[in-house]
């Protein structure tokens, strides 16, 4: 089965998004990943308009659409800096629960790992995730590009080598046995490089 990726933000025009989704789904058996940082209202609207695709089951799964919610921190202060002008974690979590409770397949993309709040995020989301929770860290190049804009007291320490090692070790210890967590390619390499 073919997987198609659409990125949707809360400001995206809903009718255009729905038209594109239906074109991809009607008349074939494609699976569609809908990657979003949505408001609850956007998710409610999408679920209402796309409900018929939850009935097109694949094996024992819920349907052909997988809502992938991008949530990389439960800390609102962190999201205001890393993801400005997007819904806060509490709203993204509400949107995840709504999609799950309305019969859609769901996943979480928890990348980049910013702090050990990821552990709390995984525990808060896992019961509402049908497919996976993707975890990865950013490259050193990305870290170097944002380090100067981060408030010292909030995030800068999370990216220094010693602090980063401790955060990654704590995350690995807490989540290594979690069957829903899928580790990205950067996580093991970068973690090993900090040892």
Secondary structure, DSSP 8 states (H G I E B T S, - for coil): --EEEEEEETTS-HHHHHHHHHHHHTTS--EEEEEEE--HHHHHHHHHHHGGGGSS--TTSS-SEEEEEE---S-HHHHHHHTTTS--HHHHHHHHHHHHHTT-EEEEEE-S--STHHHHHHHHHGGG-SS-EEE----HHHHHHHGGGS-TTTTGGGGSHHHHHHHHHHHHHHHTT-TTEEE-HHHHHHHHHH-
